[in-house]
Amino acid sequence: MSYVDGFVIPIPEGSLKLYRSISQKAGNVEAVGDDLDVQFGMPFKKLVKPKPGETVVFSFIIFKSRADRDKVNAKVMSDPRLKKMMENGGEMPFDMKRMAYGGFKSLIDM
């Protein structure tokens, strides 16, 4: 069964270009908020509480398994382009403390 890492991130709209360039290096599937004013359930805007001028990005990565995820993440984090940014306080296009993240076991894998 596959394994999924998921992220929900509030990002200043002016930082989307930088975020996109970082994401392209990491190889994520990224989607930026479009229809966020829904009238049912827990809207992402209520969950994330974006500030004025921010939007919400939803991201997920599908892996073969959790072991595969751990192996891939180790490679990604050792990539010199990303490692330099993470270790040296490089410019981040969002507040990491406001990012929601988790790993998910597949319930159904079709």
Buried (B, 14 or more C-beta within 10 A) or exposed (E): EBBBBBBBBBBBEEBBEBBBEBBEEBEBEBEBBEEBEEEEEEBBBEEBEBEEEBBBBBBBBBBEEBEEBEEBBEEBEEEEEBEEBEEEEEEBBBEEEBBEEEBEEEEEEE
